[in-house]
Amino acid sequence: MRIARWNHADGIEEGFVVGSETGDVVVPFPDGATVADVLAAGLAAARETYARVVGHTPASGATPLSDVVLLAPLVPASIRDFVAFEEHVEGVSASVEGVSHVSDEWYQAPTFYFTNPHTVIATGDVLYPPETKKLDVELELAAVIGGVPGADGALAPTANLTPEAAREHVFGYTIMNDWSARDLQGREMKVNLGPSKGKDFGMTLGPWIVTADEGDAHRDAEGFLRLRAELWINEELIGDDLVSNMGWPFEELVAYAARNSKLVPGDVLGSGTVGHGGCLGELWGRGSTLPALTEGDRVVMHIDAVGEIGNTVGASMPAPPVLAARKRPRDRTV
């Protein structure tokens, strides 16, 4: 199943994307339900709704996908972004530090940062970056958390999950582009905190959520999703990798996120950037002379069995100047 949100003549609608003999169509959820409602109800309930609404042929009122404008497929409750590809870490560390290096700590546990769910944009949207000379992209697959109702109808708890239990909470997957201003990010990381404004301006999610059962068909013996991921810039293939090259399968990322914490339906967990050219930063570390992104560049990301997203880079977003810290006298008395 594919689940999406879109703009139509009557406003925002949310529902299923369904294949038909004449092409993909979108079919709204019944009774005004939203993606948030469907995520909370869980995957089993979504299957029942799909069978009831769509059946074997699209329901009446279906609209050709080509006639609507897709929105981001959900309004995330939160976004955690991991760094789960060793090859990406090798390349980016060489770009930043001049030497390719993966710290011992990377292997000990999957690491993530929280980013801003309010700056999410959709496939097709124009990205307006901050003032930066090193605009970059990051090709990722993201898991979307759904509810797991218990026998009493209440949602199963999500704190301190085992990987086996965590897998049940993965509702589906979507493509993520974690846009990055590498010059801003580099300054921030020298303070041993961040990234912050180097990321806090745009993240693409889309084109829809593909339910987890679709991904399971590509799961290998160790639980990794063997899916090809590609990054294209201005119609040139820049990088490609298999999602199965992650250091941890998704259920282990979910379990770690839930460690001494909790997850809720609508949380998004990014895999981190794939290796072998999933971003320019990695390629720069390997000696590439590809330029940073600039206004007018077209970025397209494709992941097998999930779909494709594309965005065009717009003009830099003007902002007031940043004020430097003032040196203070460190007085201890009034």
C-alpha positions, 0 to 999 in steps of 0.5 A, spaced: 500 500 500 501 507 498 499 512 503 499 520 501 497 527 502 495 531 496 492 538 494 486 538 490 481 543 488 477 542 494 483 542 499 488 537 502 486 530 501 489 524 504 488 517 502 491 511 498 495 511 491 492 505 487 494 503 481 489 502 475 489 500 468 490 507 466 495 509 471 495 511 478 490 514 482 488 517 489 483 515 493 481 519 499 480 515 506 473 514 508 470 518 514 475 524 513 480 520 516 487 523 516 494 519 515 495 521 522 489 517 524 491 511 520 498 511 523 495 511 530 490 505 528 496 501 525 498 497 519 492 491 520 487 496 520 490 500 514 489 493 510 482 493 512 481 500 510 484 499 504 480 493 502 474 496 504 475 503 500 479 500 494 477 493 493 479 490 487 478 496 483 479 504 485 473 506 488 468 512 485 471 519 486 478 516 485 482 522 482 488 521 477 495 522 481 497 526 475 491 531 477 494 532 484 500 536 487 503 531 492 504 534 499 509 531 504 506 524 506 505 525 513 506 531 518 511 528 523 511 528 530 518 528 531 524 526 526 530 522 528 536 522 523 541 516 524 548 515 521 548 508 519 552 507 513 560 506 514 562 508 507 558 515 508 562 516 515 569 514 511 568 519 506 565 525 510 570 524 515 575 525 510 572 531 507 571 535 514 578 532 517 582 531 511 583 523 513 578 518 512 576 515 519 570 511 523 571 512 530 570 506 535 564 509 538 560 509 531 560 501 531 558 501 539 551 503 538 547 507 532 547 515 533 542 520 531 540 527 532 533 530 532 531 535 526 526 540 525 519 537 523 516 544 521 521 545 515 519 538 511 517 539 504 514 535 499 517 532 492 516 537 487 517 543 492 522 548 491 528 548 496 530 555 499 536 554 502 540 559 507 546 563 505 551 557 504 556 556 499 556 548 500 549 546 499 549 539 499 543 533 499 543 526 503 539 520 500 536 516 505 530 511 507 526 513 513 521 508 517 515 511 519 512 509 526 505 506 527 501 504 532 500 497 535 494 496 538 493 491 544 488 486 545 484 491 549 485 496 544 490 500 547 496 502 543 502 497 545 508 501 549 514 503 545 519 504 551 525 499 551 523 495 545 526 489 543 528 489 536 523 484 534 518 488 538 520 494 534 519 491 527 512 491 529 512 498 530 514 500 523 508 502 519 512 503 513 517 507 509 518 513 505 524 517 502 528 522 505 533 528 503 536 531 509 538 537 505 545 540 509 549 547 509 556 544 510 559 550 511 554 552 517 554 545 519 562 545 520 562 551 524 557 548 529 560 541 530 566 545 532 562 547 538 561 539 540 554 540 539 549 540 533 548 540 527 543 545 528 542 551 523 546 547 518 540 542 517 534 547 520 532 549 513 529 543 509 528 536 509 524 532 503 519 526 505 516 523 500 513 521 495 508 517 499 509 512 505 510 505 502 507 500 508 512 495 511 509 489 508 512 492 501 519 492 504 519 485 507 519 482 500 526 485 499 528 483 506 535 479 507 536 473 511 539 478 516 533 483 516 536 488 512 532 491 506 536 490 499 533 496 495 537 500 490 538 507 492 540 512 487 542 520 487 541 524 481 543 531 480 541 535 473 540 528 470 547 525 472 547 519 476 552 521 482 551 516 487 548 509 488 548 504 494 544 498 497 540 500 503 542 493 506 549 496 507 546 499 513 550 497 519 544 496 523 537 494 520 531 498 521 528 494 527 535 495 531 534 503 530 527 503 532 529 499 538 535 504 540 530 510 539 526 507 544 531 505 549 529 509 556 524 513 551 518 512 547 516 513 540 509 515 538 505 514 531 508 519 526 515 519 528 520 518 523 527 515 523 532 516 517 537 511 516 542 516 515 546 517 508 547 511 504 554 510 502 557 510 495 555 517 493 549 518 497 551 526 498 556 530 495 560 531 502 562 524 501 565 525 494 568 531 496 572 527 501 574 522 496 577 527 491 571 529 487 571 536 484 563 536 483 560 543 485 556 544 491 548 545 489 546 552 487 540 555 484 536 552 479 539 545 480 535 539 480 535 533 485 532 527 484 532 521 489 530 514 487 529 508 492 526 501 489 520 499 491 519 506 494 518 511 489 522 517 487 522 524 490 525 531 486 526 538 488 529 544 485 534 549 488 531 556 489 534 562 491 538 563 498 533 565 503 535 572 506 536 573 513 538 578 518 546 578 520 548 573 526 551 577 532 557 574 535 558 573 542 560 579 547 565 578 552 563 578 559 566 580 565 564 574 569 562 578 575 560 574 581 557 579 585 552 585 584 
